[in-house]
Amino acid sequence: MLIGIFGISLIDNVLRPLILSGRTAISGLVIFFGLLGGAAAFGLLGLLIGPIILVITARLLDELRRSDVAEEPVS
């Protein structure tokens, strides 16, 4: 129990932000909802799959929005 409280908590709260800083543009709250939705849809494996699907979907929507703006004719 002590290993879980101190070891896992330390890794989750200190090392993860240091490792992931600047690599994601998605807030922690959105990732949290991705975890919940993934767990609800896919079970335990959804904890990994949910945020991945969320990030890929956000990137695709962003690319589609950019391509729509680029295709508009300039008058």
mmCIF file of the N, C-alpha and C atoms, coordinates in Angstrom:
data_MODEL
# 
_entry.id   MODEL 
# 
loop_
_atom_site.group_PDB 
_atom_site.id 
_atom_site.type_symbol 
_atom_site.label_atom_id 
_atom_site.label_alt_id 
_atom_site.label_comp_id 
_atom_site.label_asym_id 
_atom_site.label_entity_id 
_atom_site.label_seq_id 
_atom_site.pdbx_PDB_ins_code 
_atom_site.Cartn_x 
_atom_site.Cartn_y 
_atom_site.Cartn_z 
_atom_site.occupancy 
_atom_site.B_iso_or_equiv 
_atom_site.pdbx_formal_charge 
_atom_site.auth_seq_id 
_atom_site.auth_comp_id 
_atom_site.auth_asym_id 
_atom_site.auth_atom_id 
_atom_site.pdbx_PDB_model_num 
ATOM 1   N N  . MET A 1 1  ? 0.824   -1.182 0.000   1.00 0.00 ? 1  MET A N  1 
ATOM 2   C CA . MET A 1 1  ? 0.000   0.000  0.000   1.00 0.00 ? 1  MET A CA 1 
ATOM 3   C C  . MET A 1 1  ? 0.877   1.258  0.000   1.00 0.00 ? 1  MET A C  1 
ATOM 4   N N  . LEU A 1 2  ? 1.956   1.228  0.730   1.00 0.00 ? 2  LEU A N  1 
ATOM 5   C CA . LEU A 1 2  ? 2.873   2.374  0.758   1.00 0.00 ? 2  LEU A CA 1 
ATOM 6   C C  . LEU A 1 2  ? 3.515   2.607  -0.611  1.00 0.00 ? 2  LEU A C  1 
ATOM 7   N N  . ILE A 1 3  ? 3.850   1.506  -1.291  1.00 0.00 ? 3  ILE A N  1 
ATOM 8   C CA . ILE A 1 3  ? 4.433   1.648  -2.628  1.00 0.00 ? 3  ILE A CA 1 
ATOM 9   C C  . ILE A 1 3  ? 3.429   2.313  -3.560  1.00 0.00 ? 3  ILE A C  1 
ATOM 10  N N  . GLY A 1 4  ? 2.172   1.932  -3.454  1.00 0.00 ? 4  GLY A N  1 
ATOM 11  C CA . GLY A 1 4  ? 1.143   2.533  -4.295  1.00 0.00 ? 4  GLY A CA 1 
ATOM 12  C C  . GLY A 1 4  ? 0.951   3.998  -3.994  1.00 0.00 ? 4  GLY A C  1 
ATOM 13  N N  . ILE A 1 5  ? 0.919   4.343  -2.726  1.00 0.00 ? 5  ILE A N  1 
ATOM 14  C CA . ILE A 1 5  ? 0.680   5.739  -2.344  1.00 0.00 ? 5  ILE A CA 1 
ATOM 15  C C  . ILE A 1 5  ? 1.858   6.625  -2.736  1.00 0.00 ? 5  ILE A C  1 
ATOM 16  N N  . PHE A 1 6  ? 3.054   6.190  -2.394  1.00 0.00 ? 6  PHE A N  1 
ATOM 17  C CA . PHE A 1 6  ? 4.210   7.052  -2.643  1.00 0.00 ? 6  PHE A CA 1 
ATOM 18  C C  . PHE A 1 6  ? 4.828   6.835  -4.021  1.00 0.00 ? 6  PHE A C  1 
ATOM 19  N N  . GLY A 1 7  ? 4.976   5.606  -4.452  1.00 0.00 ? 7  GLY A N  1 
ATOM 20  C CA . GLY A 1 7  ? 5.621   5.324  -5.733  1.00 0.00 ? 7  GLY A CA 1 
ATOM 21  C C  . GLY A 1 7  ? 4.775   5.720  -6.919  1.00 0.00 ? 7  GLY A C  1 
ATOM 22  N N  . ILE A 1 8  ? 3.574   5.192  -6.979  1.00 0.00 ? 8  ILE A N  1 
ATOM 23  C CA . ILE A 1 8  ? 2.706   5.462  -8.118  1.00 0.00 ? 8  ILE A CA 1 
ATOM 24  C C  . ILE A 1 8  ? 2.242   6.913  -8.117  1.00 0.00 ? 8  ILE A C  1 
ATOM 25  N N  . SER A 1 9  ? 1.913   7.439  -6.959  1.00 0.00 ? 9  SER A N  1 
ATOM 26  C CA . SER A 1 9  ? 1.479   8.828  -6.866  1.00 0.00 ? 9  SER A CA 1 
ATOM 27  C C  . SER A 1 9  ? 2.597   9.771  -7.291  1.00 0.00 ? 9  SER A C  1 
ATOM 28  N N  . LEU A 1 10 ? 3.805   9.483  -6.891  1.00 0.00 ? 10 LEU A N  1 
ATOM 29  C CA . LEU A 1 10 ? 4.950   10.314 -7.282  1.00 0.00 ? 10 LEU A CA 1 
ATOM 30  C C  . LEU A 1 10 ? 5.130   10.296 -8.794  1.00 0.00 ? 10 LEU A C  1 
ATOM 31  N N  . ILE A 1 11 ? 5.073   9.117  -9.379  1.00 0.00 ? 11 ILE A N  1 
ATOM 32  C CA . ILE A 1 11 ? 5.238   9.005  -10.822 1.00 0.00 ? 11 ILE A CA 1 
ATOM 33  C C  . ILE A 1 11 ? 4.120   9.730  -11.548 1.00 0.00 ? 11 ILE A C  1 
ATOM 34  N N  . ASP A 1 12 ? 2.886   9.530  -11.078 1.00 0.00 ? 12 ASP A N  1 
ATOM 35  C CA . ASP A 1 12 ? 1.734   10.106 -11.771 1.00 0.00 ? 12 ASP A CA 1 
ATOM 36  C C  . ASP A 1 12 ? 1.686   11.624 -11.653 1.00 0.00 ? 12 ASP A C  1 
ATOM 37  N N  . ASN A 1 13 ? 2.009   12.157 -10.516 1.00 0.00 ? 13 ASN A N  1 
ATOM 38  C CA . ASN A 1 13 ? 1.853   13.589 -10.289 1.00 0.00 ? 13 ASN A CA 1 
ATOM 39  C C  . ASN A 1 13 ? 3.096   14.419 -10.574 1.00 0.00 ? 13 ASN A C  1 
ATOM 40  N N  . VAL A 1 14 ? 4.259   13.820 -10.586 1.00 0.00 ? 14 VAL A N  1 
ATOM 41  C CA . VAL A 1 14 ? 5.490   14.585 -10.782 1.00 0.00 ? 14 VAL A CA 1 
ATOM 42  C C  . VAL A 1 14 ? 6.161   14.249 -12.109 1.00 0.00 ? 14 VAL A C  1 
ATOM 43  N N  . LEU A 1 15 ? 6.403   12.983 -12.353 1.00 0.00 ? 15 LEU A N  1 
ATOM 44  C CA . LEU A 1 15 ? 7.163   12.618 -13.541 1.00 0.00 ? 15 LEU A CA 1 
ATOM 45  C C  . LEU A 1 15 ? 6.364   12.726 -14.835 1.00 0.00 ? 15 LEU A C  1 
ATOM 46  N N  . ARG A 1 16 ? 5.088   12.390 -14.805 1.00 0.00 ? 16 ARG A N  1 
ATOM 47  C CA . ARG A 1 16 ? 4.296   12.462 -16.034 1.00 0.00 ? 16 ARG A CA 1 
ATOM 48  C C  . ARG A 1 16 ? 4.233   13.880 -16.592 1.00 0.00 ? 16 ARG A C  1 
ATOM 49  N N  . PRO A 1 17 ? 3.942   14.909 -15.788 1.00 0.00 ? 17 PRO A N  1 
ATOM 50  C CA . PRO A 1 17 ? 3.956   16.264 -16.363 1.00 0.00 ? 17 PRO A CA 1 
ATOM 51  C C  . PRO A 1 17 ? 5.323   16.682 -16.893 1.00 0.00 ? 17 PRO A C  1 
ATOM 52  N N  . LEU A 1 18 ? 6.385   16.228 -16.247 1.00 0.00 ? 18 LEU A N  1 
ATOM 53  C CA . LEU A 1 18 ? 7.721   16.571 -16.736 1.00 0.00 ? 18 LEU A CA 1 
ATOM 54  C C  . LEU A 1 18 ? 8.012   15.911 -18.075 1.00 0.00 ? 18 LEU A C  1 
ATOM 55  N N  . ILE A 1 19 ? 7.583   14.675 -18.236 1.00 0.00 ? 19 ILE A N  1 
ATOM 56  C CA . ILE A 1 19 ? 7.845   13.942 -19.471 1.00 0.00 ? 19 ILE A CA 1 
ATOM 57  C C  . ILE A 1 19 ? 6.954   14.447 -20.604 1.00 0.00 ? 19 ILE A C  1 
ATOM 58  N N  . LEU A 1 20 ? 5.701   14.722 -20.313 1.00 0.00 ? 20 LEU A N  1 
ATOM 59  C CA . LEU A 1 20 ? 4.744   15.090 -21.351 1.00 0.00 ? 20 LEU A CA 1 
ATOM 60  C C  . LEU A 1 20 ? 4.638   16.593 -21.595 1.00 0.00 ? 20 LEU A C  1 
ATOM 61  N N  . SER A 1 21 ? 5.379   17.401 -20.876 1.00 0.00 ? 21 SER A N  1 
ATOM 62  C CA . SER A 1 21 ? 5.233   18.852 -21.025 1.00 0.00 ? 21 SER A CA 1 
ATOM 63  C C  . SER A 1 21 ? 5.571   19.285 -22.445 1.00 0.00 ? 21 SER A C  1 
ATOM 64  N N  . GLY A 1 22 ? 4.659   20.040 -23.035 1.00 0.00 ? 22 GLY A N  1 
ATOM 65  C CA . GLY A 1 22 ? 4.867   20.553 -24.372 1.00 0.00 ? 22 GLY A CA 1 
ATOM 66  C C  . GLY A 1 22 ? 4.540   19.589 -25.492 1.00 0.00 ? 22 GLY A C  1 
ATOM 67  N N  . ARG A 1 23 ? 4.238   18.352 -25.201 1.00 0.00 ? 23 ARG A N  1 
ATOM 68  C CA . ARG A 1 23 ? 3.963   17.381 -26.255 1.00 0.00 ? 23 ARG A CA 1 
ATOM 69  C C  . ARG A 1 23 ? 2.485   17.281 -26.591 1.00 0.00 ? 23 ARG A C  1 
ATOM 70  N N  . THR A 1 24 ? 1.631   17.683 -25.678 1.00 0.00 ? 24 THR A N  1 
ATOM 71  C CA . THR A 1 24 ? 0.202   17.610 -25.955 1.00 0.00 ? 24 THR A CA 1 
ATOM 72  C C  . THR A 1 24 ? -0.405  18.991 -25.815 1.00 0.00 ? 24 THR A C  1 
ATOM 73  N N  . ALA A 1 25 ? -1.361  19.271 -26.673 1.00 0.00 ? 25 ALA A N  1 
ATOM 74  C CA . ALA A 1 25 ? -2.058  20.555 -26.618 1.00 0.00 ? 25 ALA A CA 1 
ATOM 75  C C  . ALA A 1 25 ? -3.447  20.384 -26.021 1.00 0.00 ? 25 ALA A C  1 
ATOM 76  N N  . ILE A 1 26 ? -3.703  19.224 -25.447 1.00 0.00 ? 26 ILE A N  1 
ATOM 77  C CA . ILE A 1 26 ? -5.015  18.928 -24.890 1.00 0.00 ? 26 ILE A CA 1 
ATOM 78  C C  . ILE A 1 26 ? -4.910  19.003 -23.370 1.00 0.00 ? 26 ILE A C  1 
ATOM 79  N N  . SER A 1 27 ? -5.898  19.636 -22.762 1.00 0.00 ? 27 SER A N  1 
ATOM 80  C CA . SER A 1 27 ? -5.860  19.826 -21.316 1.00 0.00 ? 27 SER A CA 1 
ATOM 81  C C  . SER A 1 27 ? -6.067  18.503 -20.575 1.00 0.00 ? 27 SER A C  1 
ATOM 82  N N  . GLY A 1 28 ? -5.696  18.511 -19.327 1.00 0.00 ? 28 GLY A N  1 
ATOM 83  C CA . GLY A 1 28 ? -5.841  17.327 -18.492 1.00 0.00 ? 28 GLY A CA 1 
ATOM 84  C C  . GLY A 1 28 ? -7.288  16.924 -18.290 1.00 0.00 ? 28 GLY A C  1 
ATOM 85  N N  . LEU A 1 29 ? -8.187  17.891 -18.275 1.00 0.00 ? 29 LEU A N  1 
ATOM 86  C CA . LEU A 1 29 ? -9.609  17.594 -18.093 1.00 0.00 ? 29 LEU A CA 1 
ATOM 87  C C  . LEU A 1 29 ? -10.157 16.819 -19.289 1.00 0.00 ? 29 LEU A C  1 
ATOM 88  N N  . VAL A 1 30 ? -9.744  17.190 -20.481 1.00 0.00 ? 30 VAL A N  1 
ATOM 89  C CA . VAL A 1 30 ? -10.190 16.480 -21.682 1.00 0.00 ? 30 VAL A CA 1 
ATOM 90  C C  . VAL A 1 30 ? -9.646  15.053 -21.677 1.00 0.00 ? 30 VAL A C  1 
ATOM 91  N N  . ILE A 1 31 ? -8.397  14.886 -21.283 1.00 0.00 ? 31 ILE A N  1 
ATOM 92  C CA . ILE A 1 31 ? -7.806  13.555 -21.181 1.00 0.00 ? 31 ILE A CA 1 
ATOM 93  C C  . ILE A 1 31 ? -8.550  12.728 -20.135 1.00 0.00 ? 31 ILE A C  1 
ATOM 94  N N  . PHE A 1 32 ? -8.950  13.347 -19.032 1.00 0.00 ? 32 PHE A N  1 
ATOM 95  C CA . PHE A 1 32 ? -9.704  12.658 -17.990 1.00 0.00 ? 32 PHE A CA 1 
ATOM 96  C C  . PHE A 1 32 ? -11.018 12.122 -18.541 1.00 0.00 ? 32 PHE A C  1 
ATOM 97  N N  . PHE A 1 33 ? -11.737 12.965 -19.299 1.00 0.00 ? 33 PHE A N  1 
ATOM 98  C CA . PHE A 1 33 ? -12.980 12.502 -19.896 1.00 0.00 ? 33 PHE A CA 1 
ATOM 99  C C  . PHE A 1 33 ? -12.724 11.424 -20.941 1.00 0.00 ? 33 PHE A C  1 
ATOM 100 N N  . GLY A 1 34 ? -11.599 11.492 -21.617 1.00 0.00 ? 34 GLY A N  1 
ATOM 101 C CA . GLY A 1 34 ? -11.213 10.425 -22.545 1.00 0.00 ? 34 GLY A CA 1 
ATOM 102 C C  . GLY A 1 34 ? -10.988 9.113  -21.819 1.00 0.00 ? 34 GLY A C  1 
ATOM 103 N N  . LEU A 1 35 ? -10.368 9.195  -20.647 1.00 0.00 ? 35 LEU A N  1 
ATOM 104 C CA . LEU A 1 35 ? -10.171 7.991  -19.831 1.00 0.00 ? 35 LEU A CA 1 
ATOM 105 C C  . LEU A 1 35 ? -11.503 7.398  -19.395 1.00 0.00 ? 35 LEU A C  1 
ATOM 106 N N  . LEU A 1 36 ? -12.404 8.257  -18.925 1.00 0.00 ? 36 LEU A N  1 
ATOM 107 C CA . LEU A 1 36 ? -13.715 7.768  -18.472 1.00 0.00 ? 36 LEU A CA 1 
ATOM 108 C C  . LEU A 1 36 ? -14.516 7.175  -19.627 1.00 0.00 ? 36 LEU A C  1 
ATOM 109 N N  . GLY A 1 37 ? -14.539 7.871  -20.747 1.00 0.00 ? 37 GLY A N  1 
ATOM 110 C CA . GLY A 1 37 ? -15.283 7.370  -21.902 1.00 0.00 ? 37 GLY A CA 1 
ATOM 111 C C  . GLY A 1 37 ? -14.697 6.091  -22.459 1.00 0.00 ? 37 GLY A C  1 
ATOM 112 N N  . GLY A 1 38 ? -13.378 6.020  -22.499 1.00 0.00 ? 38 GLY A N  1 
ATOM 113 C CA . GLY A 1 38 ? -12.726 4.807  -22.981 1.00 0.00 ? 38 GLY A CA 1 
ATOM 114 C C  . GLY A 1 38 ? -12.985 3.628  -22.066 1.00 0.00 ? 38 GLY A C  1 
ATOM 115 N N  . ALA A 1 39 ? -12.953 3.871  -20.757 1.00 0.00 ? 39 ALA A N  1 
ATOM 116 C CA . ALA A 1 39 ? -13.222 2.794  -19.804 1.00 0.00 ? 39 ALA A CA 1 
ATOM 117 C C  . ALA A 1 39 ? -14.675 2.340  -19.899 1.00 0.00 ? 39 ALA A C  1 
ATOM 118 N N  . ALA A 1 40 ? -15.586 3.280  -20.124 1.00 0.00 ? 40 ALA A N  1 
ATOM 119 C CA . ALA A 1 40 ? -16.999 2.914  -20.250 1.00 0.00 ? 40 ALA A CA 1 
ATOM 120 C C  . ALA A 1 40 ? -17.249 2.128  -21.534 1.00 0.00 ? 40 ALA A C  1 
ATOM 121 N N  . ALA A 1 41 ? -16.555 2.485  -22.613 1.00 0.00 ? 41 ALA A N  1 
ATOM 122 C CA . ALA A 1 41 ? -16.798 1.842  -23.898 1.00 0.00 ? 41 ALA A CA 1 
ATOM 123 C C  . ALA A 1 41 ? -16.026 0.528  -24.068 1.00 0.00 ? 41 ALA A C  1 
ATOM 124 N N  . PHE A 1 42 ? -14.775 0.495  -23.603 1.00 0.00 ? 42 PHE A N  1 
ATOM 125 C CA . PHE A 1 42 ? -13.914 -0.653 -23.891 1.00 0.00 ? 42 PHE A CA 1 
ATOM 126 C C  . PHE A 1 42 ? -13.434 -1.394 -22.653 1.00 0.00 ? 42 PHE A C  1 
ATOM 127 N N  . GLY A 1 43 ? -13.833 -0.975 -21.469 1.00 0.00 ? 43 GLY A N  1 
ATOM 128 C CA . GLY A 1 43 ? -13.379 -1.629 -20.253 1.00 0.00 ? 43 GLY A CA 1 
ATOM 129 C C  . GLY A 1 43 ? -11.987 -1.153 -19.868 1.00 0.00 ? 43 GLY A C  1 
ATOM 130 N N  . LEU A 1 44 ? -11.225 -2.044 -19.260 1.00 0.00 ? 44 LEU A N  1 
ATOM 131 C CA . LEU A 1 44 ? -9.894  -1.687 -18.757 1.00 0.00 ? 44 LEU A CA 1 
ATOM 132 C C  . LEU A 1 44 ? -8.962  -1.248 -19.884 1.00 0.00 ? 44 LEU A C  1 
ATOM 133 N N  . LEU A 1 45 ? -9.051  -1.876 -21.030 1.00 0.00 ? 45 LEU A N  1 
ATOM 134 C CA . LEU A 1 45 ? -8.216  -1.490 -22.166 1.00 0.00 ? 45 LEU A CA 1 
ATOM 135 C C  . LEU A 1 45 ? -8.564  -0.089 -22.659 1.00 0.00 ? 45 LEU A C  1 
ATOM 136 N N  . GLY A 1 46 ? -9.784  0.358  -22.394 1.00 0.00 ? 46 GLY A N  1 
ATOM 137 C CA . GLY A 1 46 ? -10.227 1.684  -22.798 1.00 0.00 ? 46 GLY A CA 1 
ATOM 138 C C  . GLY A 1 46 ? -9.482  2.806  -22.108 1.00 0.00 ? 46 GLY A C  1 
ATOM 139 N N  . LEU A 1 47 ? -8.842  2.521  -20.975 1.00 0.00 ? 47 LEU A N  1 
ATOM 140 C CA . LEU A 1 47 ? -8.028  3.536  -20.308 1.00 0.00 ? 47 LEU A CA 1 
ATOM 141 C C  . LEU A 1 47 ? -6.866  3.969  -21.192 1.00 0.00 ? 47 LEU A C  1 
ATOM 142 N N  . LEU A 1 48 ? -6.434  3.092  -22.053 1.00 0.00 ? 48 LEU A N  1 
ATOM 143 C CA . LEU A 1 48 ? -5.375  3.424  -23.003 1.00 0.00 ? 48 LEU A CA 1 
ATOM 144 C C  . LEU A 1 48 ? -5.956  3.890  -24.329 1.00 0.00 ? 48 LEU A C  1 
ATOM 145 N N  . ILE A 1 49 ? -6.987  3.215  -24.793 1.00 0.00 ? 49 ILE A N  1 
ATOM 146 C CA . ILE A 1 49 ? -7.556  3.496  -26.104 1.00 0.00 ? 49 ILE A CA 1 
ATOM 147 C C  . ILE A 1 49 ? -8.337  4.809  -26.127 1.00 0.00 ? 49 ILE A C  1 
ATOM 148 N N  . GLY A 1 50 ? -9.079  5.131  -25.070 1.00 0.00 ? 50 GLY A N  1 
ATOM 149 C CA . GLY A 1 50 ? -9.925  6.322  -25.030 1.00 0.00 ? 50 GLY A CA 1 
ATOM 150 C C  . GLY A 1 50 ? -9.185  7.621  -25.318 1.00 0.00 ? 50 GLY A C  1 
ATOM 151 N N  . PRO A 1 51 ? -8.118  7.938  -24.576 1.00 0.00 ? 51 PRO A N  1 
ATOM 152 C CA . PRO A 1 51 ? -7.385  9.180  -24.869 1.00 0.00 ? 51 PRO A CA 1 
ATOM 153 C C  . PRO A 1 51 ? -6.728  9.190  -26.249 1.00 0.00 ? 51 PRO A C  1 
ATOM 154 N N  . ILE A 1 52 ? -6.304  8.029  -26.731 1.00 0.00 ? 52 ILE A N  1 
ATOM 155 C CA . ILE A 1 52 ? -5.691  7.971  -28.065 1.00 0.00 ? 52 ILE A CA 1 
ATOM 156 C C  . ILE A 1 52 ? -6.721  8.322  -29.125 1.00 0.00 ? 52 ILE A C  1 
ATOM 157 N N  . ILE A 1 53 ? -7.914  7.743  -29.020 1.00 0.00 ? 53 ILE A N  1 
ATOM 158 C CA . ILE A 1 53 ? -8.984  8.056  -29.972 1.00 0.00 ? 53 ILE A CA 1 
ATOM 159 C C  . ILE A 1 53 ? -9.352  9.529  -29.884 1.00 0.00 ? 53 ILE A C  1 
ATOM 160 N N  . LEU A 1 54 ? -9.394  10.058 -28.680 1.00 0.00 ? 54 LEU A N  1 
ATOM 161 C CA . LEU A 1 54 ? -9.734  11.464 -28.481 1.00 0.00 ? 54 LEU A CA 1 
ATOM 162 C C  . LEU A 1 54 ? -8.725  12.390 -29.148 1.00 0.00 ? 54 LEU A C  1 
ATOM 163 N N  . VAL A 1 55 ? -7.446  12.121 -28.981 1.00 0.00 ? 55 VAL A N  1 
ATOM 164 C CA . VAL A 1 55 ? -6.399  12.967 -29.567 1.00 0.00 ? 55 VAL A CA 1 
ATOM 165 C C  . VAL A 1 55 ? -6.396  12.851 -31.091 1.00 0.00 ? 55 VAL A C  1 
ATOM 166 N N  . ILE A 1 56 ? -6.556  11.639 -31.608 1.00 0.00 ? 56 ILE A N  1 
ATOM 167 C CA . ILE A 1 56 ? -6.582  11.461 -33.060 1.00 0.00 ? 56 ILE A CA 1 
ATOM 168 C C  . ILE A 1 56 ? -7.779  12.186 -33.665 1.00 0.00 ? 56 ILE A C  1 
ATOM 169 N N  . THR A 1 57 ? -8.932  12.086 -33.033 1.00 0.00 ? 57 THR A N  1 
ATOM 170 C CA . THR A 1 57 ? -10.125 12.771 -33.526 1.00 0.00 ? 57 THR A CA 1 
ATOM 171 C C  . THR A 1 57 ? -9.933  14.287 -33.507 1.00 0.00 ? 57 THR A C  1 
ATOM 172 N N  . ALA A 1 58 ? -9.346  14.808 -32.441 1.00 0.00 ? 58 ALA A N  1 
ATOM 173 C CA . ALA A 1 58 ? -9.106  16.252 -32.353 1.00 0.00 ? 58 ALA A CA 1 
ATOM 174 C C  . ALA A 1 58 ? -8.156  16.715 -33.454 1.00 0.00 ? 58 ALA A C  1 
ATOM 175 N N  . ARG A 1 59 ? -7.115  15.938 -33.722 1.00 0.00 ? 59 ARG A N  1 
ATOM 176 C CA . ARG A 1 59 ? -6.164  16.303 -34.786 1.00 0.00 ? 59 ARG A CA 1 
ATOM 177 C C  . ARG A 1 59 ? -6.824  16.264 -36.159 1.00 0.00 ? 59 ARG A C  1 
ATOM 178 N N  . LEU A 1 60 ? -7.654  15.238 -36.407 1.00 0.00 ? 60 LEU A N  1 
ATOM 179 C CA . LEU A 1 60 ? -8.344  15.147 -37.692 1.00 0.00 ? 60 LEU A CA 1 
ATOM 180 C C  . LEU A 1 60 ? -9.298  16.319 -37.893 1.00 0.00 ? 60 LEU A C  1 
ATOM 181 N N  . LEU A 1 61 ? -10.047 16.673 -36.869 1.00 0.00 ? 61 LEU A N  1 
ATOM 182 C CA . LEU A 1 61 ? -10.959 17.807 -36.974 1.00 0.00 ? 61 LEU A CA 1 
ATOM 183 C C  . LEU A 1 61 ? -10.195 19.105 -37.199 1.00 0.00 ? 61 LEU A C  1 
ATOM 184 N N  . ASP A 1 62 ? -9.057  19.250 -36.543 1.00 0.00 ? 62 ASP A N  1 
ATOM 185 C CA . ASP A 1 62 ? -8.232  20.441 -36.735 1.00 0.00 ? 62 ASP A CA 1 
ATOM 186 C C  . ASP A 1 62 ? -7.717  20.513 -38.169 1.00 0.00 ? 62 ASP A C  1 
ATOM 187 N N  . GLU A 1 63 ? -7.284  19.398 -38.715 1.00 0.00 ? 63 GLU A N  1 
ATOM 188 C CA . GLU A 1 63 ? -6.795  19.370 -40.098 1.00 0.00 ? 63 GLU A CA 1 
ATOM 189 C C  . GLU A 1 63 ? -7.924  19.660 -41.081 1.00 0.00 ? 63 GLU A C  1 
ATOM 190 N N  . LEU A 1 64 ? -9.107  19.132 -40.833 1.00 0.00 ? 64 LEU A N  1 
ATOM 191 C CA . LEU A 1 64 ? -10.247 19.408 -41.709 1.00 0.00 ? 64 LEU A CA 1 
ATOM 192 C C  . LEU A 1 64 ? -10.627 20.885 -41.676 1.00 0.00 ? 64 LEU A C  1 
ATOM 193 N N  . ARG A 1 65 ? -10.586 21.484 -40.498 1.00 0.00 ? 65 ARG A N  1 
ATOM 194 C CA . ARG A 1 65 ? -10.880 22.907 -40.378 1.00 0.00 ? 65 ARG A CA 1 
ATOM 195 C C  . ARG A 1 65 ? -9.857  23.739 -41.138 1.00 0.00 ? 65 ARG A C  1 
ATOM 196 N N  . ARG A 1 66 ? -8.603  23.375 -41.048 1.00 0.00 ? 66 ARG A N  1 
ATOM 197 C CA . ARG A 1 66 ? -7.553  24.114 -41.760 1.00 0.00 ? 66 ARG A CA 1 
ATOM 198 C C  . ARG A 1 66 ? -7.692  23.972 -43.264 1.00 0.00 ? 66 ARG A C  1 
ATOM 199 N N  . SER A 1 67 ? -8.028  22.785 -43.737 1.00 0.00 ? 67 SER A N  1 
ATOM 200 C CA . SER A 1 67 ? -8.150  22.596 -45.182 1.00 0.00 ? 67 SER A CA 1 
ATOM 201 C C  . SER A 1 67 ? -9.354  23.343 -45.736 1.00 0.00 ? 67 SER A C  1 
ATOM 202 N N  . ASP A 1 68 ? -10.438 23.478 -44.961 1.00 0.00 ? 68 ASP A N  1 
ATOM 203 C CA . ASP A 1 68 ? -11.593 24.259 -45.395 1.00 0.00 ? 68 ASP A CA 1 
ATOM 204 C C  . ASP A 1 68 ? -11.233 25.732 -45.531 1.00 0.00 ? 68 ASP A C  1 
ATOM 205 N N  . VAL A 1 69 ? -10.453 26.249 -44.627 1.00 0.00 ? 69 VAL A N  1 
ATOM 206 C CA . VAL A 1 69 ? -10.044 27.652 -44.677 1.00 0.00 ? 69 VAL A CA 1 
ATOM 207 C C  . VAL A 1 69 ? -9.101  27.882 -45.848 1.00 0.00 ? 69 VAL A C  1 
ATOM 208 N N  . ALA A 1 70 ? -8.226  26.935 -46.122 1.00 0.00 ? 70 ALA A N  1 
ATOM 209 C CA . ALA A 1 70 ? -7.263  27.091 -47.203 1.00 0.00 ? 70 ALA A CA 1 
ATOM 210 C C  . ALA A 1 70 ? -7.917  27.022 -48.568 1.00 0.00 ? 70 ALA A C  1 
ATOM 211 N N  . GLU A 1 71 ? -9.043  26.327 -48.705 1.00 0.00 ? 71 GLU A N  1 
ATOM 212 C CA . GLU A 1 71 ? -9.694  26.163 -49.999 1.00 0.00 ? 71 GLU A CA 1 
ATOM 213 C C  . GLU A 1 71 ? -10.627 27.298 -50.374 1.00 0.00 ? 71 GLU A C  1 
ATOM 214 N N  . GLU A 1 72 ? -10.937 28.193 -49.435 1.00 0.00 ? 72 GLU A N  1 
ATOM 215 C CA . GLU A 1 72 ? -11.837 29.297 -49.739 1.00 0.00 ? 72 GLU A CA 1 
ATOM 216 C C  . GLU A 1 72 ? -11.177 30.262 -50.722 1.00 0.00 ? 72 GLU A C  1 
ATOM 217 N N  . PRO A 1 73 ? -11.887 30.668 -51.777 1.00 0.00 ? 73 PRO A N  1 
ATOM 218 C CA . PRO A 1 73 ? -11.293 31.590 -52.743 1.00 0.00 ? 73 PRO A CA 1 
ATOM 219 C C  . PRO A 1 73 ? -11.146 32.991 -52.158 1.00 0.00 ? 73 PRO A C  1 
ATOM 220 N N  . VAL A 1 74 ? -10.078 33.625 -52.517 1.00 0.00 ? 74 VAL A N  1 
ATOM 221 C CA . VAL A 1 74 ? -9.818  34.985 -52.053 1.00 0.00 ? 74 VAL A CA 1 
ATOM 222 C C  . VAL A 1 74 ? -10.401 35.941 -53.080 1.00 0.00 ? 74 VAL A C  1 
ATOM 223 N N  . SER A 1 75 ? -11.285 36.859 -52.645 1.00 0.00 ? 75 SER A N  1 
ATOM 224 C CA . SER A 1 75 ? -11.869 37.789 -53.601 1.00 0.00 ? 75 SER A CA 1 
ATOM 225 C C  . SER A 1 75 ? -11.418 39.208 -53.366 1.00 0.00 ? 75 SER A C  1 
# 
